[in-house]
Amino acid sequence: MYYPTFVKRTIQPLVNAFGKNAPMLVKAGKNLGARPGEIGDASLIIDVFPRVPVHLILWAGDEELTPDLNLLLDANILDYLESEDVTIACEIITWRLVNAIKKA
């Protein structure tokens, strides 16, 4: 029920910023201390807290397909955060990544 709001606050801004430039996501992530992932056209692993990783996976768009992005959360995140707090944590990650490319 809350997923459309989650998408609007986290996934959509990332797709808008990085959907046509996957390497820029990796560059922005390195500036924030993220580790590169191995899935999709670009991916990052960001530790929100120790033992609480968030995995961002971007599939870049082309002439036939629109870009898409997923945020994967370890099941243990709900041991540390409530659902709304998970959204806020992901939103903070989102805007730090978006702002990192504005400074580049």
RARAHU-V613638 format. One record per backbone hydrogen bond with DSSP energy under -1.0 kcal/mol. NH is the residue of the N-H (numbers start at 1). CO is the residue of the C=O. If there is no record, write none. Layout:
NH;CO  NH;CO
This chain:
6;2  7;3  8;4  9;5  10;6  12;7  14;10  15;11  16;12  17;13  18;14  19;15  21;18  25;22  26;22  27;23  28;24  29;25  30;26  31;27  33;30  34;29  35;45  37;43  41;58  42;58  44;56  45;35  46;54  48;52  52;49  54;46  55;72  56;44  57;70  58;42  59;68  61;19  62;65  68;59  70;57  72;55  74;53  77;74  78;75  79;76  80;77  81;77  86;82  87;83  88;84  89;85  90;86  91;87  92;88  93;89  94;90  95;91  96;92  97;93  98;94  99;95  100;96  101;97  102;98  103;99
